[in-house]
Amino acid sequence: MPVSASKLVTLAQLQAQAERVKQELAKYTLASELGSLAKKSEISEADLSAALKSVIDGKMDAADSMTTEAINSAIATDTEVTEMLTEVFGATA
């Protein structure tokens, strides 16, 4: 089944998009407490509770320091997501 040339993506386009994604993700703090739990075969209730509390407290602190405008601008709209996907994968049907 032939593939339309307009739907093909070059390696350079994928690399550019990957770099943009990395830059966007670098803006956010990773929840290392939860990541460390993923390596364990068993997790105590106390460990899980402490990790979740840390993540929630961090999110609350971050939200407290953000204005409504900053929070809204951090959320991608449907249009922005569609534009990004179109840029990477080309227009669909």
C-alpha positions in Angstrom: 0.0 0.0 0.0 1.6 3.3 -1.1 2.1 6.0 1.4 1.5 9.6 0.5 4.7 11.7 0.4 3.0 14.4 2.4 2.6 12.0 5.3 6.3 11.1 5.4 8.5 12.7 8.1 12.2 13.3 7.8 14.7 12.4 10.5 15.5 16.1 10.8 11.9 16.9 11.5 11.7 14.2 14.2 14.9 15.4 15.8 13.7 19.0 15.9 10.4 18.0 17.4 12.2 15.8 20.0 14.4 18.7 21.0 11.3 21.0 21.4 9.7 18.3 23.6 12.9 18.0 25.7 12.9 21.7 26.2 9.3 21.8 27.2 9.8 18.9 29.7 12.8 20.6 31.2 10.5 23.2 32.5 8.8 20.7 34.8 10.3 19.1 37.9 10.1 15.3 37.8 8.6 13.6 40.7 11.7 11.6 41.7 10.0 10.3 44.8 7.5 8.3 42.8 10.2 7.3 40.3 12.2 5.7 43.0 9.2 3.7 44.1 8.9 2.2 40.6 12.2 0.3 41.1 10.9 -1.5 44.2 9.2 -4.9 44.1 7.2 -4.0 47.3 6.2 -0.6 48.5 5.1 0.1 52.1 2.1 2.3 52.7 4.3 4.8 54.5 6.7 5.1 51.6 3.8 5.6 49.1 2.1 8.1 51.4 5.3 10.1 51.9 6.0 10.1 48.1 2.5 11.2 47.2 2.5 13.9 49.9 5.8 15.3 48.5 4.5 15.4 45.0 1.2 17.0 46.0 3.0 19.6 48.2 5.3 20.4 45.3 2.4 20.9 42.9 0.6 23.1 45.4 3.7 25.2 45.9 4.2 25.6 42.2 0.5 26.5 41.7 0.6 29.0 44.5 3.4 30.9 42.8 1.7 30.9 39.4 -0.8 33.4 38.2 -4.0 32.3 36.5 -2.6 33.6 33.2 0.6 31.5 33.7 -1.4 28.4 34.5 -3.6 28.9 31.4 -0.7 29.6 29.1 1.0 26.3 30.3 -2.0 24.3 29.1 -1.9 23.4 25.4 -5.2 24.1 23.6 -6.7 21.6 21.1 -5.6 24.0 18.3 -2.0 24.0 19.5 -1.9 20.2 19.8 -3.4 19.8 16.3 -0.8 22.3 14.9 2.1 20.4 16.6 0.9 17.1 15.3 0.3 18.5 11.8 3.8 20.0 11.8 5.4 16.7 12.8 3.2 14.2 10.9 1.7 16.3 8.2 -1.9 17.0 7.4 -4.2 14.0 7.6 -7.1 13.1 5.3 
